[in-house]
Amino acid sequence: MDQSGLRFDLSPGPGAPSTARSRLNEVAEVDPAVLDRVKTVVSALITRSIRDEGGAPIGVSVDNQSGTVRGRVTIPGGWGALAAAVREGRRGLTVLDGMAGSWGIEGAAVWFVVP
């Protein structure tokens, strides 16, 4: 099913990053290089959420807006450990810094833009 936007939930666990990467193939009309970066960003966020924030369900949403992908990875308890690292001047996620044009933490979500 081709579509410009996609939303799905995942159960935390070792297969969650792989499942997310497979589901992201459903986003239509995205340059393969951009899609690869989106998959890497989402996988890193899912892995970080499981490691730092426990076993909360994970929500993923992405929208292709004229070749630029905007996304969010949401967990119910929020991104406490990642937010603390950013506030304290420690690096957040090197993957986000390198692959996303911009990103931030907004409530229970990390948002990102991959041009």
Buried (B, 14 or more C-beta within 10 A) or exposed (E): EEEBBBEBEBEBEEEBBEBBBEBBEEBEEBBEEBBBBBBBBBBBBBBBBBEBBEEBEBBBBBBBEEEBBBBBBBBEEBBEEBBEBBEEEEEBBEBBEEBBEEBBBEEBBBBBBBE
